[in-house]
Amino acid sequence: MGLIRSKNTTLTVEDDEELTQYLWKIIKEMIKTNIENKQNIIIEECYIPFDWKKDFEEEYVKEIQYICLIMTEEYIKNNYQDIIKYENIIEQRKQQESIDIENLIEENKYNLNMCEKYKNRYILINDKYDNKLDI
């Protein structure tokens, strides 16, 4: 948001794919610096491309814990009201338009396919969401 608000880019929050391309050049170098300095950092959302491993030497890859949370279609349909209810539990975002259930299902299917394609770690949420991660 800082880059968008400061007008250092003409991209908007709606430009997910373009934002990823724009920011990844910077973020991957921040990750390397954090690893070299033995610091921890959490980077989330659309800023990490699914093929992220190609941009790191093995010494960096072994230090990175990538986890993608993916909801199954069944989970989304059975828990849609809770998904909406808790969408701002971690951070308070400006009120958005209602989350379209079909878009949510398609996005999660896509994310699963990409994680499998690039052999990225993911947690498949099917029955219930367990917020305890085994890292």
Secondary structure, 3 states (H helix, E strand, C coil): CHHHHCCCCCCCCCCHHHHHHHHHHHHHHHHHHHHHCCCCCCCCHHHCCCCHHHHCCHHHHCCCCCCEEEECHHHHHHHHHHHHHCCCCCCCCCCCCCCCHHHHHHHHHHHHHHHHHCCCCEEEECCCCCCCCCC
